[in-house]
Amino acid sequence: MSSNELMNKLPTIIGIVTLFAIHGYRKKSLNQSGTITAWLTGVSTCIFGSTFATLLLSFYFSSSYLTKYKSSIKKTIEDGHTAGGQRNYIQVLSNSLPGTIFAAIFYFFSKSSNTLINFNNDFFSSFIICCFIGHYSCCNGDTWASELGILSKGEPILITTFKKVPKGTNGGLSPLGIGASIAGGFFIGLMFYISSYFFNLPFYHQQQQIISILLLSTISGLLGSLIDSLMGSTLQLSLFSIDRKVVINNVDKLLPNEKTKHISGANILDNHQVNFLSCLCTSILSGFIGYFIFN
């Protein structure tokens, strides 16, 4: 995008992102700091490319909806669950920073202005695009798995021991959660294909492989969720409150003299750090996975 094109589009980008940010704040999907950070991330990503912006918005709206879905039930299972999500700036950055960086790398260093994946013609651009797809497939797959998996009828099993654990435990796996992570990744791939088709229409003499895109995003959604679960079960503390009958993932949430039982993990990382690291790892792995899928 040339500087003139950017200046012409910037008011529209700012206006649209501002409306979405206000909507998120009013719906309690974001708190004040989260709204400001989401606005900055949204404007940046939209500048870097329409396809990138589409995946960001697809993740935001679908995950925000599922966070609110049956919120009253989730409150009784997991301590610290807030209605609507009310994400702060740390939560926003942990789920968007790697993706924004990959979009920026593509914008400033790619030889191509379109998001077609062809490793033979342009390895660098294709690798970065696959990393970006992997990032939001991981974010979406993990969020869908967390928000739907906790509603499973049966108890989940811990990824490291395969023993049953209470719902809301970090690293817990359920059939519903695994299915949701696969669906979340598939959804991102589908949105990438649709947006890439329309926004790159002049360049579509070269057919993009929809099966390859969906395969990459689906694998990334599942892989990201599993990496998140593995890190959560080992590096993140999960306690069960005997008094309140809920899972506690933050020792600061403990009440005075509250009786708890250790479920899993060590108190090394918090949820935001686990999300960030799992997204970053999945993004980079997706670049290599994409190379094998598209060749």
C-alpha distance (Angstrom), angle and dihedral (degrees) to the residues before:
residue distance angle dihedral
M1 . . .
S2 3.81 . .
S3 3.80 121.8 .
N4 3.81 90.6 -106.9
E5 3.80 92.1 51.0
L6 3.79 89.8 47.7
M7 3.80 93.2 51.6
N8 3.81 90.5 49.1
K9 3.82 93.4 49.6
L10 3.81 98.4 38.0
P11 3.85 97.3 82.9
T12 3.81 90.3 51.2
I13 3.80 92.0 46.9
I14 3.80 92.3 48.9
G15 3.80 91.8 47.0
I16 3.81 95.2 50.0
V17 3.81 94.9 44.0
T18 3.82 90.7 47.2
L19 3.81 90.7 54.6
F20 3.81 91.3 49.8
A21 3.81 91.7 47.4
I22 3.80 92.2 50.5
H23 3.80 89.7 47.2
G24 3.81 90.5 52.7
Y25 3.79 92.0 49.3
R26 3.80 93.9 48.2
K27 3.80 91.9 47.6
K28 3.84 89.0 49.5
S29 3.79 92.1 -120.2
L30 3.82 86.5 124.0
N31 3.78 134.2 29.9
Q32 3.82 122.0 -143.7
S33 3.81 97.6 -81.8
G34 3.80 90.7 41.4
T35 3.80 91.0 52.3
I36 3.80 93.2 52.9
T37 3.81 92.4 46.4
A38 3.80 92.6 45.6
W39 3.81 89.1 51.0
L40 3.81 92.1 53.0
T41 3.80 92.1 45.1
G42 3.80 91.8 46.3
V43 3.80 95.3 50.1
S44 3.81 91.7 46.8
T45 3.80 93.8 48.4
C46 3.82 92.8 47.0
I47 3.81 90.1 51.8
F48 3.80 90.5 51.4
G49 3.81 92.6 54.6
S50 3.80 145.6 -42.2
T51 3.81 93.7 -118.5
F52 3.80 90.5 53.6
A53 3.80 90.1 49.4
T54 3.81 91.1 50.3
L55 3.81 92.6 57.2
L56 3.80 91.7 46.5
L57 3.81 91.6 52.2
S58 3.81 92.7 42.9
F59 3.79 89.8 55.3
Y60 3.80 93.6 43.9
F61 3.80 98.4 49.8
S62 3.81 98.1 39.6
S63 3.80 94.0 45.6
S64 3.80 93.7 44.0
Y65 3.79 89.6 53.9
L66 3.80 93.0 50.0
T67 3.81 91.7 46.5
K68 3.80 88.7 59.6
Y69 3.81 93.1 42.1
K70 3.82 109.2 112.3
S71 3.80 90.0 -15.3
S72 3.81 92.1 162.8
I73 3.82 90.4 62.3
K74 3.81 93.0 46.8
K75 3.82 90.9 54.7
T76 3.79 90.5 61.9
I77 3.81 92.3 52.1
E78 3.79 106.1 39.7
D79 3.80 126.5 40.2
G80 3.79 114.1 -131.5
H81 3.80 96.5 27.4
T82 3.81 108.2 147.8
A83 3.78 126.2 -157.5
G84 3.79 110.9 -103.2
G85 3.78 92.3 4.6
Q86 3.83 97.3 -95.2
R87 3.81 90.7 -151.0
N88 3.80 116.9 -158.2
Y89 3.79 128.3 -148.3
I90 3.81 93.2 -86.8
Q91 3.81 92.0 54.5
V92 3.80 91.5 46.9
L93 3.80 93.3 49.8
S94 3.81 94.5 44.7
N95 3.81 88.9 57.5
S96 3.80 99.5 37.4
L97 3.81 112.1 27.6
P98 3.84 98.7 82.5
G99 3.80 90.7 46.0
T100 3.79 92.2 49.0
I101 3.81 90.5 49.8
F102 3.82 92.1 51.2
A103 3.82 90.4 48.5
A104 3.82 90.0 50.0
I105 3.81 91.7 49.4
F106 3.81 89.9 52.0
Y107 3.82 92.4 47.1
F108 3.80 96.6 49.2
F109 3.81 103.0 32.3
S110 3.81 108.4 26.5
K111 3.79 119.5 104.8
S112 3.81 89.6 -148.0
S113 3.80 130.3 69.7
N114 3.81 94.9 -158.6
T115 3.79 131.6 70.7
L116 3.79 99.7 -128.0
I117 3.80 112.2 138.0
N118 3.80 113.9 -131.7
F119 3.80 115.4 143.5
N120 3.81 92.7 -173.2
N121 3.80 93.7 58.3
D122 3.81 99.7 34.0
F123 3.80 116.8 7.3
F124 3.82 96.4 175.4
S125 3.81 97.2 51.3
S126 3.80 92.7 43.0
F127 3.81 91.7 49.9
I128 3.82 92.2 51.1
I129 3.81 92.1 47.3
C130 3.81 90.4 51.7
C131 3.81 88.9 49.6
F132 3.80 89.5 52.7
I133 3.80 92.5 48.5
G134 3.80 89.2 48.0
H135 3.78 91.9 51.0
Y136 3.79 96.7 55.5
S137 3.80 92.6 36.9
C138 3.80 87.0 57.2
C139 3.81 93.3 45.6
N140 3.77 93.0 46.8
G141 3.79 96.5 40.9
D142 3.79 93.3 48.5
T143 3.81 93.8 45.9
W144 3.80 93.1 47.9
A145 3.81 89.5 47.6
S146 3.81 92.6 50.1
E147 3.79 96.4 44.7
L148 3.81 96.3 44.5
G149 3.80 101.0 29.3
I150 3.79 91.7 61.5
L151 3.82 87.8 61.4
S152 3.82 93.1 59.5
K153 3.79 115.0 127.5
G154 3.79 94.8 -132.4
E155 3.79 129.8 52.7
P156 3.82 117.1 -90.9
I157 3.80 124.1 -121.0
L158 3.80 123.6 -122.8
I159 3.81 112.0 -109.6
T160 3.82 93.2 -134.4
T161 3.82 101.0 45.5
F162 3.83 103.6 17.6
K163 3.82 87.6 -134.0
K164 3.79 121.3 136.9
V165 3.81 115.1 -96.7
P166 3.83 133.9 178.6
K167 3.79 118.3 -82.7
G168 3.80 112.5 -90.8
T169 3.81 94.1 36.4
N170 3.80 114.4 141.9
G171 3.79 108.1 -109.1
G172 3.79 95.3 21.6
L173 3.81 116.6 146.4
S174 3.80 128.4 -158.1
P175 3.82 132.5 170.7
L176 3.80 89.5 -115.0
G177 3.80 92.1 50.1
I178 3.80 93.6 48.2
G179 3.79 90.7 48.2
A180 3.81 90.0 49.1
S181 3.81 92.1 52.1
I182 3.80 90.2 52.2
A183 3.81 91.3 47.7
G184 3.81 91.5 46.5
G185 3.79 92.0 54.2
F186 3.81 92.3 44.4
F187 3.82 89.9 52.3
I188 3.81 92.0 54.8
G189 3.80 91.1 49.7
L190 3.78 91.3 50.3
M191 3.80 91.9 49.9
F192 3.81 90.3 48.2
Y193 3.80 91.8 52.9
I194 3.81 93.7 47.2
S195 3.81 94.6 46.5
S196 3.81 93.3 41.3
Y197 3.80 89.6 52.5
F198 3.80 95.1 52.3
F199 3.80 99.6 37.3
N200 3.82 93.4 45.0
L201 3.80 96.4 39.6
P202 3.85 95.1 128.8
F203 3.80 88.7 56.4
Y204 3.78 96.7 46.3
H205 3.77 96.3 106.4
Q206 3.79 81.0 102.9
Q207 3.80 109.5 65.4
Q208 3.77 114.5 -131.0
Q209 3.80 113.0 -135.6
I210 3.80 105.7 -116.8
I211 3.81 93.8 -174.4
S212 3.81 90.6 53.9
I213 3.81 91.9 48.6
L214 3.80 93.3 49.2
L215 3.80 91.3 45.9
L216 3.81 91.5 52.0
S217 3.80 94.7 47.2
T218 3.80 93.9 44.3
I219 3.80 92.6 50.2
S220 3.81 90.1 46.3
G221 3.80 92.2 49.9
L222 3.79 92.5 52.7
L223 3.81 94.7 38.7
G224 3.79 92.7 49.6
S225 3.78 92.2 50.1
L226 3.82 91.4 49.8
I227 3.82 92.6 48.2
D228 3.80 89.4 49.2
S229 3.81 90.5 49.4
L230 3.81 92.9 48.1
M231 3.79 92.7 50.0
G232 3.80 91.6 43.0
S233 3.79 93.6 52.0
T234 3.81 93.9 50.7
L235 3.81 108.9 26.7
Q236 3.81 100.4 31.2
L237 3.79 124.2 68.5
S238 3.80 121.0 -123.0
L239 3.79 120.1 -173.3
F240 3.79 130.6 177.4
S241 3.79 117.0 -138.6
I242 3.79 108.4 -136.3
D243 3.80 89.6 -166.7
R244 3.82 99.5 48.2
K245 3.83 99.2 25.8
V246 3.81 93.5 -132.0
V247 3.81 135.4 116.6
I248 3.81 114.8 -106.6
N249 3.80 119.0 -156.5
N250 3.80 97.3 172.4
V251 3.82 121.9 58.4
D252 3.81 89.1 -154.1
K253 3.81 87.2 68.4
L254 3.81 92.7 61.2
L255 3.78 116.9 115.5
P256 3.83 120.8 -132.4
N257 3.83 111.1 -77.4
E258 3.81 90.8 -2.6
K259 3.80 113.9 165.7
T260 3.79 113.2 -128.4
K261 3.78 139.8 172.9
H262 3.80 123.0 -143.9
I263 3.80 111.9 -120.1
S264 3.78 105.2 172.6
G265 3.78 148.0 -36.7
A266 3.78 138.4 34.4
N267 3.79 125.8 -90.7
I268 3.82 94.9 -107.6
L269 3.81 105.8 111.0
D270 3.79 132.6 25.8
N271 3.79 125.4 -138.1
H272 3.81 94.3 -93.6
Q273 3.80 92.7 53.0
V274 3.80 91.6 48.2
N275 3.81 90.7 50.3
F276 3.80 92.3 49.2
L277 3.80 95.4 47.6
S278 3.81 95.0 43.9
C279 3.82 90.8 49.9
L280 3.80 92.0 47.8
C281 3.81 93.3 48.3
T282 3.80 92.6 46.2
S283 3.81 91.8 47.8
I284 3.79 93.8 55.4
L285 3.80 93.1 42.5
S286 3.81 89.1 50.4
G287 3.79 90.2 59.0
F288 3.80 90.1 59.9
I289 3.81 93.6 39.2
G290 3.80 88.9 52.3
Y291 3.80 90.7 53.2
F292 3.81 91.4 57.4
I293 3.81 93.9 42.5
F294 3.81 95.8 49.8
N295 3.81 95.0 43.9
